[in-house]
Amino acid sequence: MAEKVTPRSEDYSRWYTDVIQRAELADYAPVRGCMVIRPYGYALWENIQSALDRRFKATGHVNAYFPLFIPMSFLRKEQEHVEGFSPQLAIVTIGGGETLEDPLVVRPTSETIIGYMYAQWVRSYRDLPILINLWNSVVRWEQRTRLFLRTTEFLWQEGHTAHATYEEAEEETLRMLNVYVDFAQNEAAIPVIPGRKSESEKFAGALRTYSIEAMMGDKKALQSATSHNLGQNFAKAFNIQFLDRDNQLKHCWTTSWGLSSRMIGAIIMVHGDDQGLILPPRLAPIQAVIVPIWHSDAERAGVLESARALVGELDGMRVKLDERDDVSPGFKFNDWEMRGVPLRIEIGPRDVAQGNLVLARRDVPGREGKIIVPRAGARQRVEEMLATIQKDLFARALAFREAHTHAPCSYDEFKAAVEDGFARAWWCGNAACEAQVQEETKATIRCIPFDQPGGTGPCIVCNSTATEQAIFARAY
């Protein structure tokens, strides 16, 4: 199976698509720009969803559902918002054979319909805060699409909250960004840089947007999640008001935040290799695959008995026993490597006789990734190995990002830096400098990191005094 995958060094984009299709994560749908997420890919999404949902509920959020269709008149109430999304809207103008008086937009995001409903629910400061999360799909009419990274319809979660004060809303915005940092680094094993978006890159209608940015295997950036302080823009547009403790009528402060199925694309590109996927154990649909090996019918029964007993010993883990007898062990090895299963456990007649197992790490190819361990205490050894793989995947991704992150001192050095990954440079805050960079290098400001050196420095473009550094990179 691995021979069918285009090498990353030859054509990274083709490699990415090959891996998705060969590993059966997703396929192209008959609708332009859409995809079918296959069971293996959806199982990965379910694990992402579960890990996030657990974190959301631990911070007091609850799940709800809002309609797919949003009146066009709602979007027009927040002008900056509708202008930002206008080129991507899918609009229903006919329903039941009749022209609709108020066309319906197929949900591109839910701020407007959320705002309408919150206005019905909020009357007093006692009704606040509202902490709601949605698991749904959205539609944005993209011109250029790529599986998982940018499709016309995609899956995501979108949190929407309402608060009594700016300070509470800002605290919520940053809290949820930190939830995404925790998830990306501890579950997906992807190092991320949290920071603030520039004015030109912020969400349409937001007061302030924060994001986490990750470096992919081709050294491009991927915006992996965002969190927005919406200020009072949507509250004023939809008249979300409450009677405060001082008996004054006030507008709420609202937030929204989201992470989408493009996280699957990030996992593929950060960890994958020429043999296919490499999945972090905490998210992998199958954490360990047991491959029994026999050479005759006489050996088959004893090997399978031992393998099935091991499945029981590993109860609670996501384990697969590959009992197929119509393909060779080598085919099975390649098959599960393509699917990125973190750990392969081999059991042959000799292993059964000697009371051993062979553990093979997906992230360490060849003989170097194989060890022979005693069968006794197998559960503990498998758990330890999975934890080590999880930790090593993160460390490897971090080392790769650090090796391709540069601190240029001149504009010429800057241009070379964004050819090779991230450039961390002083920026004066002027949109003209930002636009010049994008025009001349195709790089954009990914974020203004929270981690700042302090002091001042010369803007990498115009040399005027700057008080902040920004991460510049070419991005998906």
N, C-alpha and C positions, 0 to 999 in steps of 0.2 A: 504493500500500500504506500510506503514512503516514497517509492520511485515516482509516484504520480503527482507528487507535490513539487511545485516550482521552488527551487532554492531561494531563500530570502535574499542572498547576495545578487541573484540574477534579476529578480523582479519582485520586490517586496509586496506590492499591491496584489499581484497574481498569487503569490504565496499565501497571503491572508485569505483570499477567496477560496483557494484550493483547500486550505485547512478547514475552513468552515463547512465546506461541502463534503470533504472526505470523512471528517469526524461526525458528520450528520448533525451539526448544530442547527443549521437553517438552510433554506433553499429559496430560490426566487419564486415569487407569486405571479399569477397571470395579470395582476394589476400593477401598472407601472410604478416603480419605486417602492413596492411593498415586498415583504418577505413572509415566508412560512417558517415559524420557529418549530423545529422538530422536537420530539420528546427529550432527547439528550440535552439539547439547548435549553428547553423549557425547564428541565430539572435543575440546570445550573441557575437559571433565573429564579426558580423557587427557593434555592438556597440563599441567593442574594437577598431576595424578598424577606425570607425568614430572619436572616441576620440583622437586617435593617429594622424590620417590624418590631423585633424584640427590643432594640435600642429606642425606637420611638415611644413604645409603650412605657419603657422604664423612665422616660422623661415626661410622662403625663399625657401623651397624645393618644387620641382615639381615632379609629377608622370610620369613614363614612363614604357615601357614593353620591355623586351629582350627575346630572344628565349629560349625554354626549352632545346634544344640540344646544346652542346658545343663541338667543336672539341677536341679530346684527346690531340692533339699537343699543344693546348693552355695551358692545365694544366701542361704539361711537361716543359713549359717555366719558371715556378716558382717552383723549385725543392722541397723546404720545404712545399709548399702548396700541391703539388700532393702526397708527402709522408704522409702528415697528413690526407688526405682524401682517399687515395688509398684503404684501407680495406672496405670503405663504398660506393664505386662507382658502379653504374649500367651503363653498357656500351652496346651500340647498335653496333653490328658488321655487321649486314646484313640489307640492306634497298632495297626494291623493288626487292627482290630475288637475289641481288648481294652483294658480300662481299665488305664492305666499305674500301677504301684505308686508310682513316683517321677515325677510329672509333669515334662515338659520345657518349659523356657522358651525361646522363640525369641529368640536373642541380642539383648539390649538394649545390651550392652557386654561385654567379655570378661575382666574382672579375675578373676572367680571360677574359670573354667575354666583360665585362665592360671596362677593360683595353684596349682590342683591339679596341673598338669603340672610346674610349676617345682619343686614338692615332690618329684617323682620324679627330677628331673634334677640337683638341687643336693645335693652331699654335702660339698664342701670349698671353701675360699676360692679354690682353683684353678679352680673352675667359674664363678666370677664375674668380671666382670659378665656378665649375659645381656642382650643388646641386640636385641630382636625388634620388628618392625613387621608389622602386618597390613593388607591391603587387602581390605575386605569390605563387606557391608551389615549394618545392624542394624534392629531393629523396636522402636518405642516407640509405644504406642497413644495417639496424640494426639487430643484432643478438637477442637481447632481446627487446621486444616491450611492450608498455603499452598505452592504449588509452590516447590521448592528450599529454602525457609526452614524449613519444619516439616512433614514428611510422616511417615506411619506407618512406611514403610521408606525408608531413605536410604543413600547410599554414603558411605564415609569411610575414613580410615586411623586405626588406633589402635596406638600404640607402647606396649610393656610391657617394663620393664627391672627387673632385680634387682641389688642391690649389697650390698657388705659393710658399709658404714657410712652413717650419716645424711648426712655431708658429701658422699659420692659421689652419693647419691640426689638431694640438693638441687642439686648442680652439674649433674646430668643434667636435672633438671626445668627449670632456668633455661636451660641450653644449648638445649633443644628449643623453649622459648618464643622464644628469639632466632632460631632457624631459621624459625619462623613469621613473626616480624617481618620478617626478610630476604625471605622469599617474598612476603608481602603487599605490601611496599613496592616491591620491585624487579621482581617479576613481574606482580602484579595491579594495580600502581600505586595502591594504597590505603594512605593514611596510617593508622597504628594507634597506640593507646596501650597499652603493656604495663604490667601491674600485678598486684596481689594481690587476690583475691576476698575479700569479707567472710565471716565465719563462716556467715551464713545463705545465702550464695550459692555456697559451695564445693561441690565434688563429693561425693556421698554416700559416706562411708567414707574420705575423704582427710584427711590431716593438714593440707595446705595446697594451695590451688588458685590458679594464675596464669592470666591470659587476655590476649588482645589484643582491644581494642575499637575499632570503626570507626563513623564517622558516615555514615549513608545520605543520599540526596538529599532525603528529607523531614525530615531533622534528627533522626531516631531513631537509637538505637545498635543495633549488631549485634555480638554476641559471635562473633568470627571464628575463634578456636581457643583451646584450653585445654591446660594442662600441670599435672599433679597430682603432688605428693609424697605418696604413700600411707602414708608412715611404715612401721610394722611391722604395721598393722592386718590386711592380707590375709595377710601372712607368718605371723602368729600364728593366724589363722583356718584356714589350710591347712597349717600346720606346715612352712613353708619354712625349713629350718635348715641350717647349714653348720659344719664344724669349722674354726675360724679358726687363724691362725698361732700363737696362744698356747695351742692345743690345747683351747680352750673351744668348746662348742656354742652357736651364736648364731642368732637369727632375722635373715633378710635385711631390707633396706630396699628397697621397690619404688616404681616410678613408672608413670604412664600419661599419654598425651598424644594429642590428636586434632584433626583438621581434617576437615570434612565437605563434601558437595556444596552446603551452604548458601553456600559461597564463591562459587558461580555467582550466587546471588541477590545477594550483596554487589557483585559486579562489575556486574551489571545496574543496581542502584540507585545506586551511586556515580557511574558514568560515563554512563548512558543519558540520552537526551533524547526529545523528542516525535516524532522521526523513527525511534526504535527504539534498538537497542543501539549502544554504542561500546565496542569491545573493545581492551584493551591489546595492542600488537603481539606481546609475548613470549608471550602465551597464546592469541591469536586462532587459530582453526582455519585461516582464510585470512588471511594478512597483507596481501596485495595482490591485487586483481582487475583484470585487463586487459579493458577494454571496447573492442573494435574498432568503428568507426563508418564506415559507408559509405552512399551515397545511390543507387548503381546497381550492377548486376551487374559492370559494367566496373571499378568501384573495389574491389569485394569481394575479389578474389583478391590484389591487392597489399597491401591493409590486413591481411588475415588472414596472409599470408606474413610481414609485418613483426611482427605480434603473436606468432605462433608462434616466431619467432626470439628475441623478447624473453623468452619463457618459458624458453628454453634458457639465455639470459644470466643469468637469475635463479635458476638451478639451486641447490637447497639451501634456498631460501626456500619458504614455503607460499604458492604462487601459483595463482590460478585464471584461466583464459582463458574468458570468457563468449562462446561462439560461437553462441548462440541467434539464429536469424534470424526467429523468429515473434513476437518482441516488440520494442518500440522501445528505443532507447538510454535514453530517459527512464525507461521501466519498469525497465530494468536498474539505472539509478542508484538509484532508490527501493528496489529489491529488495536491493541490496547495502548500502545505508545502513541499512535495517531490520535486517540481519544483523550490522551493526557492523564490517564489514571496515575496518581502519584506513586503507588507502590504495587509491584508485582510479586506474588508469592509463588514460588515454584516448588512442587512436590513430585518427586520421582520415586521409583522403587528403592533405590539406595537410600534416599532421604528417610523413607518410611522405616527401613531396616535399621538405620543408624540413629533415628530419633532427631533428625534435623529438618530445617527449612532453608530455602534460599530466598533472600529478600533482594529485590532489584529496584533501585530508585529510578524513577523516570527522569529526574533532573540531572542525574549523573550518568552519562551514556557508557555502554560497554562494561568491561570487567570491573572498572573502578567503582561502579555503582552497585556491585553485587557483594553480598556477604552471606556466609553460612552461619546460622544461629541454631541453638538447641530448640527443639520443639517445646520442651517444658518452658513455661513462662512466655509463650508466644504473644499473648495479648499485650503484655507490658512492652515487649520489644517492638511490636507493630505500632503501638501508641507513641513510643519514643521516636521511632523512625519518622512517623508522620509529622510530629512536632519539629523534628530537625529539618525536614524538607520545607515546612512552612517558613521556618526562620531563615533558612539558607536562600530560599527564593527571594525573600524581601532583601536580604543582604546583597545578593547578586544584582537585583534591580537598582538598589541604591548606589552601589559601586559604579554601575553603568551610567547612571544619571550624573554622578559627581565627576566621572571621567569626561563627560561631554557637556559640562557647565563651565562657562568661561567668564572672566571678569576683564573685558577689553578696556584699554585705556585711550584708544583713538577710534574714530569712525571707521577707518580701514580695518582695524582689528575687530571691530564690531561686526562688520560685514562677513569677515571670515568666521567669526564665532557662530553666527546664526546658520551658517552652512553646516556646522558640525554639532548643532544642538541648541542649548540654552545660552543666552547672553544675559548676565546680570549686570546692569549698568545704571548709572545715574540718569534720571529723566526729570526735566524741569516742570512737567505737568502741562506743557503747551501742546494742544491738539495738532498744531502744524508740524511739530517735530515727530509726533506719533504717525501722522499721515505720510510724512516723508520717508520714514523707515519702512512703512508698509509698501509704498510705491516702489522704492528702490531695492528692497530685499525680500518682499513678500512675508516678512515677519510682522507679528503683532505683539502688543503688550498682553501677555497672558495674565499677569496679575502684579500688583504691587505687594510684595511679601510682607507679612506681619513682622518677620525677622529682619530688622533694619540695622545697619551699622551705626547709625547716629551721625551727627555732624552734617556736613555738606560736601558736595563735590560738583564737578563740571558736567553739565548735561552732555551725554554722548553724542548728541546731534549738533546743538548750537553753542555749547560751552558756557551757557549762562548758569548761574548758581542753582543747584538742585538740592532738595532736602530729602528726597527719597530715591531708592533704587527700584527698578522694575525688572521683571523677567520677560525678555523678548524671545520669541521663537516662531518658527513656522508651525502651523497647527492644522489639525483635521477639523 
